[in-house]
Amino acid sequence: MDKRQAQVQGDQEVYELNPEVKKYSLLDAGFQETNKGSFRLEHPINGSSPYEARYYLRATVNKDLDNLKLAITDKSGLHNINMFKIKDTDKEVSDYRYLMNFLKEKNVLVK
């Protein structure tokens, strides 16, 4: 897999960083710039309420805008989770798909 491509554990879809992505596109989509110049998005994944989220999507783009990393983690952010294998996560998977479509609409990702 190319460094511009990433997929979360358990997902069949492979996402690629849009070759024409700009810094402002990332900021507009909710990414925050880190001290080292890279961009990070941490978004709660919960089908009913973001305040009760069990999982978080973490997306990281390096400062050169040519490297993408994706992961679904627990609340602490320390453990990668395969939520596709866990029972009763249909709402979370739907929320995850919605978020990935949003990032495609903002021209951050391509499929």
C-alpha positions as CSV (number, residue, x, y, z in Angstrom):
1,M,0.0,0.0,0.0
2,D,1.3,3.5,-0.9
3,K,2.0,5.9,1.9
4,R,-0.9,8.1,0.5
5,Q,-3.3,5.2,1.2
6,A,-4.7,3.9,4.4
7,Q,-7.4,1.8,5.8
8,V,-8.7,1.2,9.3
9,Q,-8.4,-2.3,10.9
10,G,-11.2,-4.5,9.7
11,D,-12.5,-2.2,6.9
12,Q,-12.5,-3.4,3.3
13,E,-12.3,0.1,1.9
14,V,-8.9,1.7,1.2
15,Y,-8.8,5.5,1.3
16,E,-6.3,7.7,-0.4
17,L,-5.2,11.2,0.4
18,N,-6.4,13.5,-2.4
19,P,-3.4,14.5,-4.5
20,E,-4.6,18.0,-4.6
21,V,-5.4,18.4,-0.9
22,K,-4.4,21.7,0.6
23,K,-3.7,22.8,4.2
24,Y,-6.9,24.8,4.3
25,S,-9.0,21.8,3.1
26,L,-7.8,19.9,6.1
27,L,-8.5,22.7,8.5
28,D,-11.9,23.2,7.0
29,A,-12.7,19.5,7.5
30,G,-11.8,19.7,11.2
31,F,-8.2,18.8,11.3
32,Q,-5.9,20.6,13.7
33,E,-2.3,21.5,13.1
34,T,0.1,20.0,15.5
35,N,3.3,21.6,16.9
36,K,5.4,19.6,14.4
37,G,3.3,20.8,11.4
38,S,1.3,17.7,10.7
39,F,-2.5,17.6,10.8
40,R,-4.6,15.4,13.1
41,L,-8.3,14.7,13.2
42,E,-9.8,13.0,16.3
43,H,-13.5,12.5,15.8
44,P,-15.9,10.6,18.1
45,I,-17.7,7.7,16.5
46,N,-21.1,7.0,18.1
47,G,-24.4,6.5,16.4
48,S,-26.5,8.2,19.0
49,S,-24.4,10.8,20.9
50,P,-20.8,12.1,20.5
51,Y,-20.7,12.6,24.3
52,E,-21.0,8.8,24.8
53,A,-18.6,7.7,22.1
54,R,-16.9,4.4,22.6
55,Y,-14.6,4.8,19.6
56,Y,-12.7,7.6,17.9
57,L,-11.5,8.0,14.4
58,R,-7.9,9.2,14.2
59,A,-6.6,10.6,10.9
60,T,-3.2,12.0,10.6
61,V,-1.6,13.8,7.6
62,N,2.1,14.7,7.6
63,K,3.2,18.3,7.1
64,D,4.2,17.6,3.4
65,L,0.6,16.4,2.7
66,D,1.8,13.1,1.3
67,N,1.3,10.6,4.1
68,L,-2.0,9.4,5.5
69,K,-2.7,7.3,8.6
70,L,-6.1,6.1,9.8
71,A,-7.1,4.3,12.9
72,I,-10.1,3.6,15.1
73,T,-9.2,3.7,18.8
74,D,-10.8,3.4,22.2
75,K,-11.5,6.4,24.4
76,S,-7.9,6.5,25.7
77,G,-6.5,6.5,22.1
78,L,-3.9,3.9,23.1
79,H,-5.5,0.8,21.5
80,N,-6.5,0.2,17.9
81,I,-10.0,-1.3,17.6
82,N,-11.5,-3.5,14.9
83,M,-15.1,-2.3,15.5
84,F,-16.3,-4.3,12.5
85,K,-15.9,-7.5,14.5
86,I,-17.6,-6.3,17.6
87,K,-21.3,-7.1,18.1
88,D,-23.9,-4.3,18.1
89,T,-21.8,-1.7,16.3
90,D,-24.1,-1.0,13.4
91,K,-24.7,2.6,14.4
92,E,-21.0,3.2,14.9
93,V,-20.1,1.7,11.5
94,S,-22.8,3.9,9.9
95,D,-21.4,7.0,11.7
96,Y,-17.9,6.0,10.5
97,R,-19.1,5.7,6.9
98,Y,-20.8,9.1,7.1
99,L,-17.6,10.7,8.4
100,M,-15.5,9.1,5.6
101,N,-18.0,10.4,3.0
102,F,-17.7,13.8,4.6
103,L,-13.9,13.8,4.2
104,K,-14.4,12.8,0.5
105,E,-16.8,15.7,0.0
106,K,-14.3,18.1,1.5
107,N,-11.7,16.8,-1.0
108,V,-9.4,15.4,1.7
109,L,-9.8,11.8,0.6
110,V,-10.5,9.8,-2.5
111,K,-11.6,6.2,-2.7
